[in-house]
Amino acid sequence: MAAEEARTRMKTSRIVGLVVVVLVVVPIAALVYTFGVQRSYSRLNRGDYNSYLWLNGELVTTPMTDWSFIDSIREIQVRTRTSYLIPHTINTDVARVGGQVYLYSIYTNPDRFPEEMFWHRNVVRDPRVRMKIGDRLFDMRVYHLTDPSQVKVVRQAFIIKYYSDLPPDKERPPDRGVFFRIEQATAGS
């Protein structure tokens, strides 16, 4: 009888241990990975990362026809959707070509897109993002830019915006990296 009670207690403690691991350890490990270990290198020459779970600001729901105000904005926040429902937000650069807005993310090996960066995997899986530009929030969709002629034009826009004030002997942004075209999401999309 004592041996059976010991087995029952051992079985119960294993179940309790498994529940603790699933309910406590796994979510903590996911948070540490997302907000501590995983870095999103999204700036042209350095990595910036933040741990904002939610972005605060005025949500803009009307269609934007003039994005020229981003010319004076150096950095924005982009909140992506993770598969485990905890938002993942990065800081990144933004520039425009005409009326089209783009994001840039430095990449060690663009041939390995999107594996190297967590937020890239998120937007490939689900292109819906929320962007904070200044004090305003925009629901957007993000699309990886792959056409080499478009990439060349967009890269030049980022160089002009972020590097035009550098002396000629200073290093320019690396050729490696990926660009994203962003579009304002419409109601229901």
Beta strands, then each sheet from edge to edge (+ up, - down):
strand 1: 58-60
strand 2: 76-80
strand 3: 88-97
strand 4: 100-105
strand 5: 128-133
strand 6: 136-145
strand 7: 178-184
sheet 1: 1+ 6+ 5- 2+ 3- 4+ 7-
end
